[in-house]
Amino acid sequence: MERELTCIVCPIGCALKVEINDGKVTGVTGNTCPRGKVYAETECTAPMRTVTSTVRCENGEIIPVKTDRPIPKEKVFEAMQIIKSTHPVLPIKLGDVIIKDVFGSNIIAVKNSDR
Ligand code: SF4
């Protein structure tokens, strides 16, 4: 089976063709660097995603957050539910851990609170 992907590792966005046999990646073409091959192999076997979202603090202020490393793609919806149900207390600084260990990643603040 052949699968076509766009590499999302860098802005070039190479068009990849991935050959899959018995659930294993047996060939990748179209990548112009080794990172594309790694991306294709991961995407076709255990896809991962970085999640970006916002949390509403106890005082109503909205703070942007993200995972500090990618999590399994099938866990993104559950991670979003956890983030939405969390209401941290200010003050918050850039890089503070807002929620620990959400499917192997911490949810961190990507902005200082204004207050
Ligand atoms: S294969 Fe390499 S050059 Fe092409 S989009 Fe992916 S990371 Fe960028």
Backbone and ligand atoms as CSV (ligand in chain L), in Angstrom:
chain,resi,resn,atom,element,x,y,z
A,1,MET,N,N,0.853,-1.179,0.000
A,1,MET,CA,C,0.000,0.000,0.000
A,1,MET,C,C,0.898,1.242,0.000
A,2,GLU,N,N,0.428,2.282,-0.717
A,2,GLU,CA,C,1.200,3.520,-0.755
A,2,GLU,C,C,0.374,4.639,-0.137
A,3,ARG,N,N,1.038,5.486,0.641
A,3,ARG,CA,C,0.346,6.612,1.275
A,3,ARG,C,C,1.091,7.885,0.925
A,4,GLU,N,N,0.332,8.945,0.631
A,4,GLU,CA,C,0.946,10.236,0.326
A,4,GLU,C,C,0.767,11.169,1.525
A,5,LEU,N,N,1.842,11.845,1.896
A,5,LEU,CA,C,1.836,12.758,3.037
A,5,LEU,C,C,2.547,14.039,2.658
A,6,THR,N,N,2.229,15.107,3.355
A,6,THR,CA,C,3.036,16.325,3.278
A,6,THR,C,C,3.844,16.405,4.564
A,7,CYS,N,N,5.151,16.504,4.415
A,7,CYS,CA,C,6.002,16.605,5.611
A,7,CYS,C,C,5.735,17.953,6.285
A,8,ILE,N,N,5.514,17.917,7.608
A,8,ILE,CA,C,5.209,19.147,8.356
A,8,ILE,C,C,6.356,19.539,9.293
A,9,VAL,N,N,7.506,18.915,9.100
A,9,VAL,CA,C,8.637,19.199,9.999
A,9,VAL,C,C,9.210,20.595,9.753
A,10,CYS,N,N,9.204,21.049,8.496
A,10,CYS,CA,C,9.687,22.409,8.221
A,10,CYS,C,C,8.793,23.043,7.160
A,11,PRO,N,N,8.914,24.350,6.926
A,11,PRO,CA,C,7.979,25.036,6.032
A,11,PRO,C,C,8.063,24.632,4.562
A,12,ILE,N,N,9.090,23.908,4.160
A,12,ILE,CA,C,9.202,23.496,2.748
A,12,ILE,C,C,8.036,22.598,2.359
A,13,GLY,N,N,7.635,21.701,3.270
A,13,GLY,CA,C,6.470,20.852,3.019
A,13,GLY,C,C,6.639,19.863,1.887
A,14,CYS,N,N,7.676,19.077,1.916
A,14,CYS,CA,C,7.926,18.089,0.858
A,14,CYS,C,C,6.759,17.096,0.746
A,15,ALA,N,N,6.444,16.724,-0.501
A,15,ALA,CA,C,5.411,15.715,-0.747
A,15,ALA,C,C,6.061,14.341,-0.650
A,16,LEU,N,N,5.600,13.563,0.330
A,16,LEU,CA,C,6.214,12.261,0.597
A,16,LEU,C,C,5.329,11.140,0.074
A,17,LYS,N,N,5.967,10.096,-0.420
A,17,LYS,CA,C,5.264,8.851,-0.745
A,17,LYS,C,C,5.834,7.769,0.149
A,18,VAL,N,N,4.922,7.085,0.848
A,18,VAL,CA,C,5.350,6.099,1.836
A,18,VAL,C,C,4.842,4.729,1.410
A,19,GLU,N,N,5.741,3.791,1.325
A,19,GLU,CA,C,5.379,2.410,0.992
A,19,GLU,C,C,5.202,1.641,2.297
A,20,ILE,N,N,4.011,1.035,2.469
A,20,ILE,CA,C,3.723,0.314,3.713
A,20,ILE,C,C,3.361,-1.136,3.374
A,21,ASN,N,N,4.039,-2.056,4.018
A,21,ASN,CA,C,3.750,-3.479,3.823
A,21,ASN,C,C,3.632,-4.156,5.184
A,22,ASP,N,N,2.521,-4.872,5.385
A,22,ASP,CA,C,2.276,-5.555,6.663
A,22,ASP,C,C,2.407,-4.617,7.852
A,23,GLY,N,N,1.930,-3.383,7.688
A,23,GLY,CA,C,1.948,-2.420,8.778
A,23,GLY,C,C,3.301,-1.783,9.040
A,24,LYS,N,N,4.276,-2.082,8.202
A,24,LYS,CA,C,5.612,-1.504,8.396
A,24,LYS,C,C,5.978,-0.627,7.214
A,25,VAL,N,N,6.658,0.471,7.506
A,25,VAL,CA,C,7.132,1.362,6.454
A,25,VAL,C,C,8.352,0.718,5.799
A,26,THR,N,N,8.229,0.473,4.492
A,26,THR,CA,C,9.340,-0.184,3.789
A,26,THR,C,C,10.049,0.757,2.821
A,27,GLY,N,N,9.513,1.969,2.648
A,27,GLY,CA,C,10.194,2.916,1.775
A,27,GLY,C,C,9.573,4.294,1.860
A,28,VAL,N,N,10.403,5.309,1.788
A,28,VAL,CA,C,9.945,6.703,1.776
A,28,VAL,C,C,10.668,7.425,0.649
A,29,THR,N,N,9.895,8.129,-0.201
A,29,THR,CA,C,10.503,8.952,-1.240
A,29,THR,C,C,9.886,10.342,-1.174
A,30,GLY,N,N,10.561,11.305,-1.787
A,30,GLY,CA,C,10.069,12.680,-1.832
A,30,GLY,C,C,10.656,13.564,-0.754
A,31,ASN,N,N,11.281,12.963,0.245
A,31,ASN,CA,C,11.906,13.763,1.309
A,31,ASN,C,C,13.246,14.286,0.811
A,32,THR,N,N,13.518,15.538,1.161
A,32,THR,CA,C,14.806,16.103,0.747
A,32,THR,C,C,15.795,16.153,1.902
A,33,CYS,N,N,15.398,15.607,3.062
A,33,CYS,CA,C,16.356,15.476,4.166
A,33,CYS,C,C,15.914,14.302,5.033
A,34,PRO,N,N,16.794,13.806,5.899
A,34,PRO,CA,C,16.467,12.614,6.717
A,34,PRO,C,C,15.292,12.820,7.663
A,35,ARG,N,N,15.029,14.074,8.052
A,35,ARG,CA,C,13.923,14.305,8.994
A,35,ARG,C,C,12.588,13.908,8.377
A,36,GLY,N,N,12.460,14.053,7.063
A,36,GLY,CA,C,11.231,13.670,6.381
A,36,GLY,C,C,10.976,12.180,6.464
A,37,LYS,N,N,12.020,11.396,6.369
A,37,LYS,CA,C,11.885,9.933,6.475
A,37,LYS,C,C,11.413,9.559,7.883
A,38,VAL,N,N,12.024,10.179,8.891
A,38,VAL,CA,C,11.632,9.898,10.283
A,38,VAL,C,C,10.175,10.306,10.498
A,39,TYR,N,N,9.795,11.491,9.970
A,39,TYR,CA,C,8.409,11.954,10.115
A,39,TYR,C,C,7.449,10.951,9.477
A,40,ALA,N,N,7.750,10.516,8.260
A,40,ALA,CA,C,6.868,9.584,7.545
A,40,ALA,C,C,6.720,8.277,8.311
A,41,GLU,N,N,7.822,7.778,8.834
A,41,GLU,CA,C,7.768,6.518,9.575
A,41,GLU,C,C,6.920,6.661,10.836
A,42,THR,N,N,7.111,7.758,11.558
A,42,THR,CA,C,6.329,7.984,12.781
A,42,THR,C,C,4.863,8.200,12.450
A,43,GLU,N,N,4.596,9.021,11.432
A,43,GLU,CA,C,3.211,9.352,11.068
A,43,GLU,C,C,2.422,8.114,10.652
A,44,CYS,N,N,3.088,7.170,10.041
A,44,CYS,CA,C,2.391,5.982,9.550
A,44,CYS,C,C,2.334,4.856,10.576
A,45,THR,N,N,3.055,4.980,11.669
A,45,THR,CA,C,3.037,3.910,12.662
A,45,THR,C,C,2.497,4.382,14.018
A,46,ALA,N,N,2.952,5.535,14.505
A,46,ALA,CA,C,2.503,6.056,15.808
A,46,ALA,C,C,2.490,7.579,15.733
A,47,PRO,N,N,1.488,8.160,15.044
A,47,PRO,CA,C,1.497,9.616,14.842
A,47,PRO,C,C,1.423,10.411,16.142
A,48,MET,N,N,2.181,11.488,16.204
A,48,MET,CA,C,2.272,12.346,17.392
A,48,MET,C,C,1.918,13.774,16.996
A,49,ARG,N,N,1.403,14.536,17.955
A,49,ARG,CA,C,1.067,15.935,17.692
A,49,ARG,C,C,1.416,16.810,18.897
A,50,THR,N,N,1.891,18.019,18.614
A,50,THR,CA,C,2.002,19.049,19.641
A,50,THR,C,C,0.643,19.736,19.725
A,51,VAL,N,N,0.154,19.936,20.941
A,51,VAL,CA,C,-1.160,20.556,21.140
A,51,VAL,C,C,-0.969,21.995,21.606
A,52,THR,N,N,-1.662,22.926,20.966
A,52,THR,CA,C,-1.703,24.305,21.440
A,52,THR,C,C,-3.148,24.649,21.771
A,53,SER,N,N,-3.348,25.356,22.880
A,53,SER,CA,C,-4.700,25.692,23.312
A,53,SER,C,C,-4.625,26.889,24.258
A,54,THR,N,N,-5.684,27.089,25.013
A,54,THR,CA,C,-5.709,28.148,26.019
A,54,THR,C,C,-6.360,27.593,27.286
A,55,VAL,N,N,-5.989,28.186,28.420
A,55,VAL,CA,C,-6.699,27.888,29.670
A,55,VAL,C,C,-7.319,29.180,30.180
A,56,ARG,N,N,-8.481,29.007,30.828
A,56,ARG,CA,C,-9.126,30.150,31.482
A,56,ARG,C,C,-8.731,30.121,32.956
A,57,CYS,N,N,-8.028,31.158,33.372
A,57,CYS,CA,C,-7.584,31.228,34.769
A,57,CYS,C,C,-8.768,31.515,35.682
A,58,GLU,N,N,-8.547,31.333,36.983
A,58,GLU,CA,C,-9.634,31.538,37.954
A,58,GLU,C,C,-10.259,32.924,37.851
A,59,ASN,N,N,-9.447,33.935,37.482
A,59,ASN,CA,C,-9.981,35.303,37.382
A,59,ASN,C,C,-10.576,35.599,36.002
A,60,GLY,N,N,-10.613,34.591,35.122
A,60,GLY,CA,C,-11.200,34.770,33.798
A,60,GLY,C,C,-10.195,35.076,32.707
A,61,GLU,N,N,-8.958,35.397,33.091
A,61,GLU,CA,C,-7.946,35.701,32.073
A,61,GLU,C,C,-7.627,34.441,31.263
A,62,ILE,N,N,-7.425,34.629,29.962
A,62,ILE,CA,C,-7.110,33.512,29.067
A,62,ILE,C,C,-5.601,33.489,28.827
A,63,ILE,N,N,-4.981,32.334,29.045
A,63,ILE,CA,C,-3.540,32.183,28.863
A,63,ILE,C,C,-3.283,31.104,27.803
A,64,PRO,N,N,-2.462,31.395,26.788
A,64,PRO,CA,C,-2.126,30.352,25.806
A,64,PRO,C,C,-1.179,29.312,26.414
A,65,VAL,N,N,-1.416,28.047,26.061
A,65,VAL,CA,C,-0.612,26.942,26.572
A,65,VAL,C,C,-0.295,25.977,25.430
A,66,LYS,N,N,0.690,25.100,25.688
A,66,LYS,CA,C,0.977,24.049,24.711
A,66,LYS,C,C,1.622,22.872,25.418
A,67,THR,N,N,1.635,21.733,24.743
A,67,THR,CA,C,2.369,20.590,25.274
A,67,THR,C,C,3.858,20.860,25.102
A,68,ASP,N,N,4.670,20.377,26.071
A,68,ASP,CA,C,6.117,20.610,25.941
A,68,ASP,C,C,6.785,19.554,25.077
A,69,ARG,N,N,6.035,18.555,24.644
A,69,ARG,CA,C,6.504,17.587,23.652
A,69,ARG,C,C,5.267,16.975,22.994
A,70,PRO,N,N,5.430,16.385,21.830
A,70,PRO,CA,C,4.254,15.824,21.157
A,70,PRO,C,C,3.636,14.676,21.958
A,71,ILE,N,N,2.318,14.506,21.801
A,71,ILE,CA,C,1.598,13.394,22.435
A,71,ILE,C,C,0.962,12.546,21.326
A,72,PRO,N,N,0.554,11.317,21.643
A,72,PRO,CA,C,-0.092,10.491,20.613
A,72,PRO,C,C,-1.309,11.209,20.018
A,73,LYS,N,N,-1.400,11.165,18.701
A,73,LYS,CA,C,-2.479,11.878,17.994
A,73,LYS,C,C,-3.862,11.478,18.512
A,74,GLU,N,N,-4.062,10.210,18.850
A,74,GLU,CA,C,-5.388,9.758,19.291
A,74,GLU,C,C,-5.743,10.274,20.686
A,75,LYS,N,N,-4.788,10.892,21.388
A,75,LYS,CA,C,-5.050,11.442,22.718
A,75,LYS,C,C,-5.291,12.952,22.698
A,76,VAL,N,N,-5.257,13.577,21.521
A,76,VAL,CA,C,-5.364,15.038,21.448
A,76,VAL,C,C,-6.718,15.519,22.003
A,77,PHE,N,N,-7.815,14.849,21.654
A,77,PHE,CA,C,-9.131,15.298,22.120
A,77,PHE,C,C,-9.208,15.222,23.648
A,78,GLU,N,N,-8.753,14.107,24.213
A,78,GLU,CA,C,-8.764,13.971,25.679
A,78,GLU,C,C,-7.883,15.023,26.340
A,79,ALA,N,N,-6.742,15.306,25.733
A,79,ALA,CA,C,-5.849,16.333,26.288
A,79,ALA,C,C,-6.546,17.692,26.278
A,80,MET,N,N,-7.272,17.994,25.193
A,80,MET,CA,C,-7.994,19.266,25.106
A,80,MET,C,C,-9.064,19.357,26.196
A,81,GLN,N,N,-9.735,18.246,26.488
A,81,GLN,CA,C,-10.752,18.239,27.544
A,81,GLN,C,C,-10.116,18.534,28.901
A,82,ILE,N,N,-8.948,17.941,29.155
A,82,ILE,CA,C,-8.233,18.176,30.414
A,82,ILE,C,C,-7.835,19.644,30.520
A,83,ILE,N,N,-7.330,20.198,29.430
A,83,ILE,CA,C,-6.905,21.608,29.428
A,83,ILE,C,C,-8.104,22.523,29.685
A,84,LYS,N,N,-9.220,22.230,29.015
A,84,LYS,CA,C,-10.412,23.085,29.165
A,84,LYS,C,C,-10.988,23.054,30.569
A,85,SER,N,N,-10.775,21.951,31.293
A,85,SER,CA,C,-11.365,21.844,32.635
A,85,SER,C,C,-10.409,22.337,33.726
A,86,THR,N,N,-9.275,22.887,33.325
A,86,THR,CA,C,-8.282,23.378,34.291
A,86,THR,C,C,-8.341,24.895,34.371
A,87,HIS,N,N,-8.362,25.420,35.601
A,87,HIS,CA,C,-8.454,26.873,35.792
A,87,HIS,C,C,-7.379,27.304,36.794
A,88,PRO,N,N,-6.161,27.541,36.301
A,88,PRO,CA,C,-5.047,27.859,37.199
A,88,PRO,C,C,-5.201,29.228,37.860
A,89,VAL,N,N,-4.428,29.360,38.947
A,89,VAL,CA,C,-4.425,30.610,39.712
A,89,VAL,C,C,-3.224,31.444,39.288
A,90,LEU,N,N,-3.421,32.730,39.086
A,90,LEU,CA,C,-2.326,33.639,38.740
A,90,LEU,C,C,-1.462,33.898,39.973
A,91,PRO,N,N,-0.210,34.311,39.881
A,91,PRO,CA,C,0.433,34.675,38.613
A,91,PRO,C,C,0.997,33.454,37.876
A,92,ILE,N,N,1.130,33.602,36.555
A,92,ILE,CA,C,1.697,32.554,35.710
A,92,ILE,C,C,2.807,33.185,34.880
A,93,LYS,N,N,3.943,32.481,34.823
A,93,LYS,CA,C,5.064,32.980,34.022
A,93,LYS,C,C,5.268,32.073,32.815
A,94,LEU,N,N,5.831,32.644,31.764
A,94,LEU,CA,C,6.185,31.891,30.562
A,94,LEU,C,C,6.964,30.635,30.957
A,95,GLY,N,N,6.513,29.478,30.499
A,95,GLY,CA,C,7.216,28.226,30.774
A,95,GLY,C,C,6.732,27.504,32.023
A,96,ASP,N,N,5.874,28.133,32.834
A,96,ASP,CA,C,5.325,27.439,34.008
A,96,ASP,C,C,4.547,26.197,33.573
A,97,VAL,N,N,4.690,25.130,34.352
A,97,VAL,CA,C,3.896,23.928,34.094
A,97,VAL,C,C,2.500,24.156,34.666
A,98,ILE,N,N,1.511,24.133,33.809
A,98,ILE,CA,C,0.118,24.352,34.221
A,98,ILE,C,C,-0.528,23.030,34.614
A,99,ILE,N,N,-0.247,21.957,33.840
A,99,ILE,CA,C,-0.755,20.620,34.152
A,99,ILE,C,C,0.390,19.634,33.914
A,100,LYS,N,N,0.644,18.761,34.900
A,100,LYS,CA,C,1.725,17.782,34.769
A,100,LYS,C,C,1.238,16.511,34.080
A,101,ASP,N,N,2.100,15.938,33.294
A,101,ASP,CA,C,1.955,14.600,32.701
A,101,ASP,C,C,0.591,14.350,32.058
A,102,VAL,N,N,0.345,15.036,30.983
A,102,VAL,CA,C,-0.842,14.773,30.164
A,102,VAL,C,C,-0.376,13.907,28.991
A,103,PHE,N,N,-0.595,12.615,29.099
A,103,PHE,CA,C,-0.171,11.650,28.083
A,103,PHE,C,C,1.317,11.798,27.738
A,104,GLY,N,N,2.116,11.965,28.799
A,104,GLY,CA,C,3.563,12.007,28.625
A,104,GLY,C,C,4.144,13.385,28.382
A,105,SER,N,N,3.304,14.403,28.379
A,105,SER,CA,C,3.780,15.770,28.176
A,105,SER,C,C,3.247,16.653,29.300
A,106,ASN,N,N,3.991,17.705,29.616
A,106,ASN,CA,C,3.451,18.728,30.519
A,106,ASN,C,C,2.779,19.808,29.674
A,107,ILE,N,N,1.748,20.411,30.229
A,107,ILE,CA,C,1.113,21.555,29.571
A,107,ILE,C,C,1.745,22.802,30.168
A,108,ILE,N,N,2.375,23.613,29.328
A,108,ILE,CA,C,3.106,24.775,29.822
A,108,ILE,C,C,2.515,26.082,29.281
A,109,ALA,N,N,2.721,27.139,30.046
A,109,ALA,CA,C,2.267,28.471,29.617
A,109,ALA,C,C,3.223,29.013,28.552
A,110,VAL,N,N,2.676,29.640,27.533
A,110,VAL,CA,C,3.532,30.238,26.503
A,110,VAL,C,C,3.447,31.754,26.551
A,111,LYS,N,N,2.951,32.285,27.685
A,111,LYS,CA,C,2.859,33.734,27.856
A,111,LYS,C,C,2.818,34.040,29.347
A,112,ASN,N,N,3.368,35.179,29.754
A,112,ASN,CA,C,3.202,35.633,31.130
A,112,ASN,C,C,1.783,36.147,31.315
A,113,SER,N,N,1.263,35.971,32.544
A,113,SER,CA,C,-0.020,36.616,32.832
A,113,SER,C,C,0.246,38.105,33.004
A,114,ASP,N,N,-0.752,38.923,32.743
A,114,ASP,CA,C,-0.584,40.371,32.835
A,114,ASP,C,C,-0.626,40.856,34.276
A,115,ARG,N,N,-1.150,40.026,35.170
A,115,ARG,CA,C,-1.358,40.493,36.552
A,115,ARG,C,C,-0.415,39.803,37.513
L,1,SF4,S1,S,11.689,16.367,4.219
L,1,SF4,FE1,FE,13.132,17.746,5.227
L,1,SF4,S2,S,13.184,19.543,3.856
L,1,SF4,FE2,FE,11.347,18.392,3.296
L,1,SF4,S3,S,9.689,19.324,4.555
L,1,SF4,FE3,FE,10.501,17.558,5.699
L,1,SF4,S4,S,12.018,18.453,7.072
L,1,SF4,FE4,FE,11.627,19.953,5.450
